[in-house]
Amino acid sequence: YWIGTEADIQGVRPTYYYSYNELIPIDRRIQVVLNWLQLPEEQRPHLITFYMPQTDHAGHDYGPDAPETTNAVQWVDTVIQKLTDAVKTTGLPVNFIFVGDHGMTKIDDQNTLSMPEAVDSSKFFIPKGFELIELYAKKKRDIKSTYRKLKKNEKGFTVYLKSGMPDHLHYGNKDDRMNVIGDILLIPKWPRIFYYGNAKPHPGAHGFDPALVRDMYTVFYAWGPNFKTNMQVPAFENVNVYPVITKLLGLRFTDKIDGSSDLADRIVK
């Protein structure tokens, strides 16, 4: 039960999965996890994913410091208790990893940025963006001239060519294996966002550079029989969770991956 798990990856889907939706009651979802764990060993899944969107929704709609967001966090805490209590009844040696995909920050929803005049919408495809605007050139000859105009008038944002994106953002030429990144990228300076529309923007957002906006940091907790105890680890990039899971499952990978095994070696027994 995770966004995207119903997609086939190189022709393979999970053994058990739901098309992602938010209508299944939480108690039903916990019961399904319990049912899977109670299957005969040869049918039992060894990796189960479980996603809760409540804190993300509340953070966007009300802001990260709002009482509604606090209530959402407390609700998640209650669900984790229910889930771990249910799993405990199976007697199985289950490990848990609890992680967020991003943080949330309060943005300046009063002084938003408009699309710069230097951008000619007839020359670029422009998907809607808030914390990032990407310009896809219809003709490559328009890229450099538009970039130069934008660079001369940077105000409240920074403009990059795809070839000039900072390495630590992992969103430039060498990262674009699927050719999906825009030719020109406009990044607003936190806490401002780009906004062009009639409705008021939401007060909470994510997608900023975590090196500059610490609110983008999120949580990581791991517990269970295969984890070391009473450890605190420094912040790390989420791509390093993958080797933790492969080590827990005894899986080897030979393809190049984005993360490293350092975290797994440090926290897994």
N, C-alpha and C positions, 0 to 999 in steps of 0.2 A: 504494500500500500504506500507507494512513493511516486511522486510525479515523474512520469515517463517510463515506469516499469512495464507498461503495456506495449511499448515499442519493441520491435525486434532489432537486435544488435547482431549484424552479420548473419541474419536468418534465425537467431536464437531468442526465445522468450523465456522468462522465468517459468518454473514448473507450475507454480500457482500465482495468480495475479489478478488484480482488479483494474478495470479502466478507471483512472483516477477521477474521483468525485468527492464532494464534501458532504454528501447526504447520509452516509452510513453512520448510525449512532456509535458513539465511542465504546459503549459496552459491547455492542455487536462486534466491533473490530477486535477488542480484547479477546472475546470468545473465539473468534476465528483463529487468532494466534494460538490460543490454548488447544483448539481442535487440531491445528497443524502439528503442534508438539506432541500430541497424543497419538499420532499416526504410527503404524509399525515402522521400525527403524529404517527399512529400505525405502519407505515413502516419505519420511520426515525431512523437511527442509533444514538445512544447516545455516542458512542466512535468511533472516526475516527482517524486512524494512518496515518502518512504522512512522508515518509523518503526521504532524499536527500543525495546521496553519494559523491557529488562533492568535498567537503573539504577533505574527506578521501582519495579519489583518488589522488588529487593534493598533499596532505601532504606526501603520500607514494612516488609518482613519482618524486617530486621536493624538498621535505623537508618542514618542517613547516614554515620556514621563507622566502620562495621563493615568488617572485611576483605572480607566478601562483596560489599559495595557498591564497594569499591576494585577488586575483581576484575571487577565488572560494567562499571565505567568503562574499565578496561584492555581488556576485550573489545570494547566499542564503538569504542575507538581503533583496534584491530586491524581491525575491519570497515570503518571509514572508509578505512583504508589500502588494503584489498582493493578497495573500491568505486572509489576514485579511480584506482587502477592499472588497473582494468578499463575505466573510462571513457576513460582516456588512450589506450587502444589504438584507439579509434574515430577519433582525430584531430579530433574535433569541438570547437568552442570552448564548452565547458560551464562554466557558473557553478554554484557550490555555496553553499548557505546551510545552516548547521548551527545548530539552535536547540532549546532545551528549552522545554516548555510551563509549567514551574514548577520551583521548588527543592524542597528537602526539609529538614525539621528534626526534631531529636530531641524527642519530647514526654514529658511526665510521665505515664507509664503506670501509676504507683502511686496517684496522688491524682486520680482522674478525677471529673468532675462528674456528678451524677445529674439527672434531669429535675426542675426546681423544682416544689414542691408547689402553687404558684399556677396551674400548667397543668392544666386539666381536660380529660383526653383525650376525654371524651364531647362536648366542644364544638369540638374542632379535629382536623383531619387533620394527622398529624405523621410525615412521612417520616423514616427513620433518618438521623441526622447526627452528626458528630463535631466537626469544626471550625466547624460552623454548624448550628443547628437552626432550621427554619422552621415556623411555625404557620399553618395555613390554616383560617380560621374557617368553621364550618358556617353560622353566623349572624353577620352583621356587628356586631350589637349587643354581642357578647361581646369584641370586640377591645379597646376602650379600658379596660374594667374589668380585663381580664386584664393588659394592658400596665401599668396603674398598680400592680397587685399585684406584678408582676415587678420593676418599677422600684424599689419600696420594699425589695426583698430581693435586690438585685444582689450576688452574692458569687462572685467567680471568673469572672464573665461580665458582658457589657454587653448590654442589651436595647434594641432599636430598633423603632419602627414603620417600615413600608416607606416612608412619607412622610418619615421623619427620618433615613434612612441617610446617612452621610457621602458627599459627592459623589465623592471620590477612589476610592471602592470601586466606582463604576459599577454599583450594585446596588440601586437605589431606584425610586420611582415613575416618574421620567422615563426610566429605562432599561428599564422593563418593557413593551416593545412587544408581547410575546406573552402577557402576563398570566400569568406563571409564578412570580413571586416571592411568598413568603409574606407574610401580613399583619403578623406579628410575627417578628422575627429575634433570636436569641440567639447572641452571639459569645463564646466562651470566651477568657480572657486567657492568651495563650501563656506557658508551654508546656503548659497544661492543655487537656483536651478533654472533651466530653461522652461518656459511655459507659454504656450500659445493656445488659448481656448477660452470659453466663456465661464465654465465652472471654476470655482476656487480650487487650487491644488491642495492635495492632502498635506498635513503638517509633518508627517514622518516619511523618511526616504532612506534608501541605501544605494550603493553603487559608487560611492566616493573612494578615493585612494586611501587604503588603510594605513599607509605610511604617513599620511597627513591628518587623517580623521580617525582617531582611536575608537570612536563610536562604531566603526565598522567591525571591530573585533567581536567575536561571539563566544559561545561556551563550548567546552569539551569536557565531558566526564566519562570515565570508563571504569567498570567494576565487574567482578566475576572471578571464577577460580583461576583463570589464566592471566590475570593482571596482577602486577605488583601492587602493594597497598601503601597508603599514606604517602603518596608522591604528589608533588606539584611540578608541572613542567612549564617551561617558558612558552610564550606564544609561538605558533607555527602556522604554516599555510595548510588549508584544508586538504590539499592534494596528498598530504602525508598520512591521511587516514586510510587510504587504499592499502598501503603495505601492512598496516596494522591488521586489517581484516584478512588479507591473504596469509599472514603469519598465523593468525588464530585458526584458520581453516586448513593449514598445512598445504597451501597451494603455492606453486612456483610460477613465476611469470618470466618470460624471456623477452617480451617486447619492451621497448623503451617506454618508461612512464614519466609523468611529470613530477611525482613525489620521490622521496628517498626513504630508506628503511631505518633511518636513525631513530625516529620516534618509536617505531615498533620494537627495535632492539632495546630501547630504554625502558619501555613500560610493560612489555609482555614477558612473562616468566620464561 
